[in-house]
Structure formats: structure tokens, C-alpha cells
Amino acid sequence: MAKQKIVLAYSGGLDTSIILKWLKETYDAEIIAFTADIGQKEELDGLEAKALATGASKVYIDDLRAEFAQDFIFPMFQAGALYEGQYLLGTSIARPLIAKRMVEIARQEGATAIAHGATGKGNDQVRFELGVAALAPELDVIAPWRLDEFRETFPGRAEMIAYAEKHGIPVTASAAKPYSTDRNLLHISFESGMLEDPWFDPSAASNKDMFVLSVDPEDAPDQAEYIELNFEQGNCVGLNGSRLTPLQVMESLNELGGKHGIGRVDMVENRFVGMKSRGVYETPGGTILFTAHRKMESLTMDREVMSLRDSLISRYATLVYNGFWFAPERLALQALVNESQKNVTGTVRLKLYKGNVIGAGVQSPVSLYNPDIATMEADPTQAYNQGDATGFIRLNALRLKVSAGVQQSTQK
């Protein structure tokens, strides 16, 4: 009888390396390791050999960077999604793509379950499993960190390291970097360890080595750099006159943003599971893109359409953060977003300087800004009669006057 097959989301770190071996022994199963290349770069080096040496029967390392940029990052940025006013959702938006590809591999390989190394305290467990539930409800999900037998075997990192040494699993665990990271095309995150103290200052000079994607703003060039981004229907399609794919846009903006120390965020956020957590993020390219997109919208998007879309940003961002990317309500919101972006076309000029993204001009062939109407000088179009404002103000003031009159009468 053929062994059960389990597809494991595998990063090659301490946790998933231990989990791979533990799953194989505990379930007497064939483990298929899957790693999504979504921009981790050198972190992918040697993963296939390591997974096979640890006991995987097969390894998938799939380059999903282009799909990640085009079908996940760009639609989310069209929506202007920002979680709790600061977080550009770099980790959150990667999880549904990973879940999608895991489901595809599971079906291709005839697996009955997928497994992940997310802990029972975090958001990723929810994101992975909601994605699988939406796409392949027939698959089982194994989350070792939520199983008593796993936690009893591995109550701490010391036991995990000892297990790795016993079974010849090559892992790198060091006190030199007492925090965890998650890197992809959109950002890198840092959490846990020394960062669990919200008074700890990661921006201090002594902690400069922690950051990966950006220089310290204080060390950024003293000369500002101007760039121009071209947009078509809410998507950036070009930089400085060169037409680019979404992947090329992200890679180019990451380089520019990192050079100028752009995109660092340090925040305490609210996890879906109910606790607060402290995260430090570097999102250099995403920060530039977010700012440019908003400026492009300011010139080309109807006021009431923008107001409606903006009223839904928090809802949209929360859906992404909580793992509901494939949920019908997110898809419905995306349809509204797509409609709102039809005229978001033109060019934005920005100035990059020491951690800042500064607007330096915007133009569009479908601009809603009419200088003849907006001018403080004589209006050659006669489209706006200043005298009309008298009645406009009188009508809008009516309810205020009535309310004030009632208050005054009750105070007598």
C-alpha cells in the first residue's frame, strides 16, 4: 500500500527542517518539500539538497516572483491597502500565493495533506489554512506547532537543535541574530527575540547590521534622486522612460528605495488571533510604489469614487492581513477597485532623499484637474460662477443653523 503523501511548506530553517523529519517519522509518510521563490534570493541556496538530505522524497522550488508581483502585489496596491495605517502587508500577501501553489502540487502528486511550520500564536497559520480551505477543502492540514505531541517533544529551541544534531540535519541557529525574518519581493520583516521589547530601538547605530534591504537614512546619499513612474489603469508599467513588467518594477524600485533608506517601519500591530506583536519592516520599493500610485489617483480619480474606495481600504487591508485573499468579499472589493482604476493613467515624478519619498509632479492625458477652472485668476471657461457658492453654502448651513437654534433654546 502506497504511503500517504504530505506537501510541506519548507524554508530550510530550523523549524521546517525539524518538522520535515518529524512528519516523516510520525506519520510514516512521504514528504514533498515545497519552497516558493518569491524573492528570498540567497536564502534559497542549497535548499533542494538540504531537503533531500533531511528526508524529503521530492523537492519543488518554484519561481513565483512574476506571478507574485502581477497577480498579488499589484492588485493589492491598486486598492491602496495599508494595515493599521503603516503596514504594507508584505508577509500577508505572499501567503495566499504559497497556499495556491501547495494545493496545485498536492493535487498533482496525489497528496492527502499539506503541512506548515507556522506557530499557533501567529497569523500565518490562519492565512495558509484559509487559503487551502478556499481552494481545496478536501485536503487535510497538519500544523505541528498546534499538536501536543510535537510541543512536548520540542518545548524549546535547545531541544530542536539537539534533535537536528542527532539526525544529522544541518541547521544554523545562532544568538548573533536573536530575531526571526521573512523576506520576499515586497519586503523583509523582523520579529521576536530582542524585538519583543517595544522599547528596544532597532534604528540605533549599534543595530545597523540588522537591516537587509535599505541603508540607514542617515547614511543615504546627500544628493536627492528624481524618478518618473508611468501608470496605466492603476498599475505601474514603466520607470524613467523604460517599460517594465511588474516584477521588474518591484526589483528596480527596491534597489532605488534601498539606496535612499526608504521604507522602514517599526510598529506594534494587532494580530488576527488577538494579541499585539511588534514588527519591524523594510519595504523600499513598495513604499515608493504606494506613494506614486496615490499621487496618480489624486489627479485622475473622481472624488466620490475615491471616497468610496478609501472607505473600504481598512476592510480590504484587514482581509489580506487575516488571510481572506480568496474569500468572496475580497474578490467583490477587488472588482470595485478595478473599476475605480480605469482612468488612473499618467506619469508621477518623485524625489527620493534620505528615507523620504517626495512628490515632484504629476501629469495625465485623462487628468480631472482643469487649471482654467481652478485658477484664482479670471475663469476663461465661465464653468464656475463664484456667486453660486452663496446658495451652496446656505443650503449646507441650514441643518447647522437649525441644530444651533435648538441648542440655544434649550439653554434658556
N, C-alpha and C positions, 0 to 999 in steps of 0.2 A: 504494500500500500504506500502510495506516494506521501512524502512528508508534507505537512502544512507549510505554506509559504507566507512569509511576513515581509512587507516592504517597510524598511526603517529609514526615516529622515536622518541622515548621517552627516555630521560636520567634521568628524575626526578628532574632536576634542575629548577630554576626559570622560564626560558623561556619556556621550553616544558610543564611544569605544567600549566602555564597560557594558552599556546596555546591549550592544550587538552580541557580545559574548554571553551575557546573562540570558537573553532571549533564546539564543540557540540551545543553551543547556536546559533552561526551564521548560521550554515548550517543545523541545526535540524537533525544532523546525528549521526550515531552510530560510536563511535571512538574505534578503536582497537589499543591499545598501543603495540609497539614492541621495545624491548631492546635487543641488541646483546651483549652477554657476550664474549668480545674479550680480556679480561684480566684486567678489571677495579677493580676486587677484591671487597673490602669492599664498593665501591661506589654502588654496586648492592643491598646492604642490604635494605630490606623494600620496594623495588620499586613496587612490584606487589600490595601490599596493598595500597600504596600511589596512584598508577594509578587508581585503582578501586574506591578509596575514592574521587578522583578528577572527576570521571565521565566516565572512560573507561568501555566499555561493556565487554571487554576481554583483557587479557594481555599475550603477548608472551615474555618470557625471555629465549632466546635460547643460549646454549653453543656452540659457533662457534670457539672456540680457536684452536682446532685441524685443522679445515679447513683453518682458517686464516693463521696458520703457514705453512701448507703444500702447499696450492694452491695459496697463495698470497705473503707472506713474502719470502719464499724460491725461487720461480721463479724470483722475483724481485732482490734478492741478487745474483742469478746466472748471471743476467745481469750487476751486478756491478753498479746499479743505484744510483746516487748521484746528488741531485738537487743543482745547483749553487755551486758545489764544497764542500758543507757542510752538507746539509740536507738529512738524510736517509729515508725521506718520511713516517714517522710513522703514521701521521694522514691520509695522502693521500691514502695509500694503504688499509686502513680499510674501506673507503667509498664505493668502489665497492662491497665489500662483504655485507655490510649493505643494499645497494640498491638491490642486488641479493635476499637476504632473504625477504626483504619487498615485492618484486614482487611475490615471491612464496606464501607469506601469503595472499597478496591481491587476488590472483587467487583462493587460497584455500577457502577464506572467501567470495568470490564474491564481493569484494570491487571495487569501480569505481575510486578511487583516493588514492594517498599517499600524506603525508604531512611531512614537516620537519621544524625544528626551526633555520635553518641557515639564517644568515642575508644577505641582498642584497649587502653587501660590501665584502664578503669573498669568499673563494674558494669552500667551502663545498656545497653551493647551486648548483654550476656547476657540481661537482662530483656526487652528488646524482641524479641530473636530467639527466645528460648524461648517467648514468648507467641505469636508468629507460627507457630512450628513446631507448637504445640499446637492452634491454631485453623485454620490454613490452610497445611498443609505443601507445597501446590503453588506457593506464592508464593516468588519469589527475594528475597533480602535483599541490598541494596547498602550497605556500610559504608565510605564513602570514606576514613576515617582509617586503615583497615587495608589500603588499596591503595597499592602503592609509587608509582604514577604521581601520586597525589594528594599524598602526603607529599613527593615530590621537587619538586612544583610549589609546595607551601606548607610549607617547613620551619619557618616561624615566623609569628608574628602580623604582623610587618612586611610579609611577602610577601602575606598575606591582605588587609591594609589597602591595599596598593598595587594589588592586583587589584580591590578594591572601587572605588577611586578611578578606575581605568582604565575600568571598565564602568559607572560612574555608580550604584553600589549604595550607598544611604545607610546607613551604619553608625555606631554610636557606640562608639568604643574609646578608653579614657582610662586614664591612670596614676593618676587620682584614686581609683579603686576597683580596686586590683590583686588581685581575687579574683573567683570565679565564684559565681553564686547560682542557686538553683532554688526557685521559690515555688509553692505550691498551697494548697488549702483547709485542709490539715492542718499545714503548716509552711513555713518557708523555710530553706534550707541555704546555708552559705558554705564554700567550699574553694578551694584553690590560692593562688597569689600569696603574699602575706605570711603566710598561714596555714600554709604548708608548713613553717614553723619551729615545732615544737611548744612552744618556749619563749616564743613571741610571745603576749602577753596581750590577747585581744580585749575583755576586760572593763575594761581601763584607761580612765580618763576620756577620754583622747585619742582613743579608738576608739568612742565612744558613737554616732557617726553611722552606724556600720556596720549597726546593728540596725534592723529594719523593723517587726516585729510587736509588740514589747514595749518598755516603758520600762525603764531601768536600775532594778533592785530598790531601789537606794538612793534613787531619785527617786520611787518609788511612793508612793501616799497613806499618810499616817501613821495613818489610821483603817482598821481591818480591815473587810472586807465579807463578810456572810453570804449564802450562796445555798443553794437547795434543788433537787436534781435528782431527777426521777421516772424510775423504771426499770420496764420491762415485758419479761420474758424476756431480760434481759441488755442491752437497748437503752435508751438514754436517750430518753424521749418527752416530757419536759417540764422547764421551768425556772421556778422561782418561781411555780408555780401555772398557768402557761400551757403548753398543749400545743403542741409544736413538731415539725416534720419533722426528719429527720437533718441536712439542710442548714442549717436554722435553728438547730439545736443547735450545730453547729460554728461558725457565724458569731457566735452570741451568746457562746459560751464563748471564742472567740478575742478578742473585744472585752474581756470581763471579765479574761481572763488577761493580755492585753497591758497593760491598765490597771494591774495589780498586779505587773508584771515577772515573770510566771510562765512557766516552760517553756524556759529557756535551758540548753543542754547543749554542752559542749566536750569532745570525745573523740578518741582515736586508735583507729580501728576496723580490722578485718581485711576487706579486700575479697575477693570470691569469686575473683578472678584471682590472688590470692596475696600481694599487697603490703599493707602498712599505709598508711592515709591518715588525715589529720587533718580532722575536720569540726566545724563549729560550727552548732548548730541552734536555731531558735526554734519551739517547739510549744506555744503558750499554751493553746489550747482542748483540745488532745489530752492535755496533762498533767493538766488538771482532770478530764477525762472518764475517763482511766486510773485516777486515784486514787479517784474516786467509784465506778466500777464495781467495783474491788477491795473497797471497803468494803461495797458492797451484797452482794457474794458472801460476805463474812465472816459475814453474818447468815443467809443463805438457802441456801448450798450445802453439801451433805453433805461431811463431812470426807474420805472416801475418794474421792469424785468429784473434789473439789478437788485432792487429792494426785495423782490420775491425770492430770488436766488440766494441773496445774503441771509434772508430769514431762515433758510434751510441749511446753511453751511455747518452750523453746530451739529445739527441732526445727521448730516452726511458724514462729517468727521467722526462722530461717535459710532456710527455704523461701521466705518472702516476700522476704527480702533478696537471695537468689540468683536470683530470677526464676521460681520454680516455682508461681506462683499457680494456673495451670490444670492442674497435674500431678495425677494421681490420688491421690497420697499426701496432698496438701494438701486435696483435696476429702474424702478419708476422715477426716482430722483435723477438718475443719470439721463433719462430721456428728456426731462425738463432742462437739465444742464446743457445737453447737446443742442437743444432748440435755442437756448439763450446765447450760444456761442457762434451762431451763423454769420454774424457781422463783426466778430472780434478779429479783424484783419488789419494789418498795417505794420509799422516799424516803431520800436521803442529804443531810445538811446539812454544808456545808463553810464554813470561814473562809479567806478569801484575804487574805494580808498579806505584802507585800514579798518576792515570789518564792516564798512558801510556800503550799501547799495543806494545810490542817489539818482533820482530821476533827472534826465538831462534833455528831454524832448520826446515827443510822440507825434506821429502822423499816420493818416489812414485815408485810403480812397473812399471809404464809407463813413467818414467822420460825422458825428452828430453835432459837433461843435461848429457853429457859424459865427465867425468873428464880426460879421456885419450886424448880427442881432445882439451879440454880447457886448459890443463896443460901448464905451462910455461917451463916445462922440455921437454925432447925428447918425441915425439909422437910415442908410440909403434904401433899405428894403421896405421900410414902413411896416415891418411884420410885427413890431411890438409898440403899442401905444402906452406910454408911461401912465397916462391918465386912467387906463383900465385897471391899474393896480389899486385905485381907490375903492372900487366896488369889490374887488377880490379880497382886500384886507377887511372891509366892512363885513362881508359875509363870514369870513373865518373868525372874526372877532365876536360875532353875535353870541355864540354859546358861552364865551368867556364873560361877556357883559352880563348875561342872564345869571350865570353862576355867581358872579361877584355881587349882583344885586340881591340874590337870595341870602348870601352870607352876611351882607351888610344889614339886611332887615332882621335877621335872627339875632344879631349882636346888639340891637337897640333895646 
